[in-house]
Amino acid sequence: MDTSNGPREVPACNKTTGQAVRPVFNVRCPCCAGTGWIESGFSYSNVGSGRSCRSCYGTGFVEQEVRDA
């Protein structure tokens, strides 16, 4: 897994939930230690509930659009 800095599209987390969805609104990075992956949980969305992995560069906003599963 390449965790180099820079914006890139990251797939949903595949830990125990198996399938996760992404919100359609902007989310703030709760905690970003350098350049790595952060796991941010969110509640109900238009698809369901689950967790999503996002790449955080700095302390800004990461815009993720929902995709057709």
C-alpha positions, 0 to 999 in steps of 0.5 A: 500500500502506497501512503505517499502524500498527495490526493488520491482516491482510496477504496473503502476499508476492508477490515471486518465490515467487508463493505463500506460506503462513502458520504456525499458531503465534505468531511473534516480530517479528525486526526492526521499524523503526517501522511498516512491513511485515516479511518473515519466513521460516519452514520447513516448515508444514502446507501447505509452505514459503515466506515470509510478510509480517507487520505488526509494531507494536512488538516483540510477537507477531503471531498469524497463523492458516493459511487455506484456500487 
